Amino acid sequence: MKTRAITAFFFTIVMLGSIFLGAYTFTGFYLLLSVFALAEFYKLIGTAEVKPHAAVGLTASAVIFLLTASYHFFAVDTKYLLLLIPLVFSVFLFELYRKDKTPFTNIAFTFTGLFFVTIPFCFYYSLGFLSDWNLYNFHLPLAFLLMLWASDTGAYLFGRKLGAHKLFERHSPKKTWEGFFGGMFTSVLVSFIVSFFFTEISFLIWAGMAVLIVSFGTLGDLVESMLKRSLNAKDSGNLLPGHGGLLDRFDGLLIAAPIVFAYLYLVLN
């Protein structure tokens, strides 16, 4: 528990620093984070004797993220996404010479990593530019993390004290409906507090964001648990002592970030 608390403290400082220190720090941090998280995914999948094309996937991940950043910083034309086409098809070509027994499984997991890890991080990163496509604003990324952390904390506390009805026992035996609604309560409470500091958005919109983060963040957690159980893995990695890997810490973001981005884009534009 001590190790877990120390890791959480420094992890929180780093996360908040990446948001508060400006657009370039925010960009560099989440570029590295998305690439390392994808590398962790490929390593985890490799335990099942699957051989994803990690070099191609990680290169494509960096290109996708940098193109996203370039669009926000320099309004770079989206036509440059065509650069991804050679990378995409190179996976099929490399597999021809590999002589593996499950070539399309390897190909499928190479692309699954990009959709499951890289794309959600790009959507979360883009929250920082949602109010103005070329101007960084930390309000939305910060609020997202605060609501996500509030959800995790509330779910743990309420679930531990009141938990009786299993939420999805097959994939996560410890999760309960009481914990889910406890997380919903704490996240909406944080959204209420946030609405006093970031007044450019009404409380109802912040509250809607909180509900989506809790709902789809929980689904992201369950999906990541399903992945680990299918591979007989306890944690996705060991980078964060007491917490596991990056995917263990960001599983709530993986499905919630694209949904929240779409919601905010629709209600704010």
N, C-alpha and C positions, 0 to 999 in steps of 0.2 A: 504493500500500500504506500510506503514511503517513497519507493522508487517511482511508482505510478504518479504520485503527487508532484515530485520534483520534475519529472518529464513533462507533466501537464503544465507546470508553471513556466518552464522555459519555452515550451512549444507555444503557449499562449502569447508570450512576449514576442517571439519571432513572428507569429501570425499577425499580431496587431501592428508590429513594426513594418511589416511588408505593405500594409494598407496605408499607414499614416505617413510613410516616408516618400510618397509621391509616385507618379505614374511609372517612372523608369524602374524603381525598386519593385513596385507591384508587378510590372511586366516580367522582369528578370526572375523574381521569386517564383511566380506561377508557371513560367516556362520550365524552370528546373523541376518544380514540384510535379508537373504533369508528365515530364519525361521519366523522372525517377519512379513515379507511381505506375507508369506503363511498364517500365523495366521489371518492377516487382510483380506485376500481373503475369508477364511472360515467364518469369522465374517460377512463379507458383504453378502455372499451367504445365511447365516442364516436368513437374513431379509426377504427372500422369502420362509420361512418355510421349507427350505431344511436343513437336518441335516447331514452334512459331518462328517466323523470320524476324527475329528481334531487331537486327540491324536496320532492315527496311522499315519496320514498324516504328522504331524510335526516330528514324530520320523523317518519316512522314509526320510523326507527331510534332516534331520541332518545326517543320515547314508549315503545318496547319496553324500552330499557335502563333508563329511569327507573321504569317499572312493575316491572321486575325488582328494582331497588334498593329501591323502596318496599315490596315484599313482604318483603325481608330486614330493612329498618329498622323498618317500622311494621306488618308483617303485613297489608298492604293486600289486600283480597279480590281474587282473580283475575278477578272479574266485570268489573273495569275494563279488562281486555283487550278488551272489547267496543268500547272507544273506537277501536280500530283499524279497525273495520268501515267507517266513513265514509271513512277514508283509503284503504283497500284499493279500494273501489269508485270513489273519485274518479279513480283512474288510468284506468279504463275511460271515464269521462265526459270527462276531458281529452283523451283520444285521439280521441274522436268529432269534436272541433273542430280537431284538428291537421292533418288532411288529408294524413297521411304515407302513403307507399307500403307500409310494413311496420308497421302499428299493433300487431299482436300480438307482433312481435319486440321492440318498445319496451316493451310491457307485461311480457313475459316477463323481460327483463333487469332491469327495475325490481325485480321480486320475487326474481330470482336473487341480486341483490346483498344483499338482506336475509337470505336463507338462507345465502349463502356467507360473508358477512362479519359481519353484526350478531349473528345467533343464536350462532355460535361464541364471540364475545366475551362474550356474556351467560352462556354456560356456564362460560367461564374465570373470569369475575367471580364467579359463584356458588360456585366452589370455596372462596372466602374465607369462606363462610357454611355450608359443608356440615356441619361438626361441630355447629353450632348455628345454626338458620335466622335468628336475630336477634342473633347475636354474631359479630363479625369476628375471624378468626384467619388470620394471614398464612402459616401453615405450608404449606398445600397450594398456594396460588398461587406461593409462592417455590420450593418443591420442583419444581413443574411447569416453571418457567423454567430452573432449574438443570439438570434432566434434559434439557430441550430443547436448551439451549446445549451441554451435554456431548455430546449426540448429533451436533449440527452439527460441533463441533470434532473429535470422534473420526472421523466420516465423512470429513472433509476430510483429516486427517492420515493415516489408514489408507489411504484411497483414493489419496492422492498417492504414498505409498510402495509400496503393494502392489496397487493397483487393476489388474485385468486383465480381469475378466468384467463386461460392461456390465449394469447393472440394468434400465434402460428407455431404450435409446438413442434411440428415436424422439422422446421428449420431453425427455430430459436426457442428452446424450451423455457428460457427465463423471461421472455417478453409476455406481458399481460395487457389486457384491455385497460385495467386500472392505471398501469404505467403509461399507456398510450394517451389516455385522456389527461393524466397528470402532466405529461409533456406538452399537451395541447394548451392546458391552462397556463403553465409557466411561460410558454413561447408567446402566447397572446398577451400575457402580462408584460413581457419585455417589449412587445410591439407597441403597447400603450405608452410605456416609458419613452421609447424611441420617438414616438410621435410628438413629444414635447420638445425634443432637441432638433429633429429634422422636420421642420414644419412645412416643407415644400410638398409633402404628401400627407393626405388625411389619414386619421387613425384607421378608418374602415379599410383603406387600401393596405396599410401596414398589417392589420389583423388578417386580411385575406392572404397576404404573403406568409404570415406565420402558420396559418392553417395548411397551406400548401407545403411548406417546409416540413412540418410535422408529418403530414400524411405521406408525402412522397419520399421524405427522408427515411421514414420507417420502412417503406418498401425497398429503398436502396440498401438499407441495413440487412433486410431479409434476403435480398438477392445475393449480396456478398456472403452472407451466411450459407446460402444454398451452394454457392461456388465452393466455399471452403469445405463444406460437408461432402460434396461430391468428390473432393480430392483428399479427404481424410486429413485435412490440415486444421490446426487449432487457430493459427494466426496467418495473415497474409504475408508477414515478414517479421523481422526483428530489429528494424531500424530505430524504433521508439521503445526503449526499455519500459516494461510494465504495461505497454499499450499494444504491442504487436508491430504491424507495419503501417505504411501510409494508407493503404486501402481500408484498413481497420478504422482509421481515424476519419477518413473522408468518404466512407460508404454512404452516409446520409446526403452528401452533396451530389453523388453521381446521377441520381434520377431527379432529385429536387431542383438542381440548378437550371436545367433546360426548361422545366415546367414553370418555375418562378420567372425566368427571363421572358417566356412567352406571355405569361400573365401580366407582368409589368409593362411589357411593350404594348400590349393591347389597351391597358387602362390608362397609360400615361401618354399615348400618342393618338 
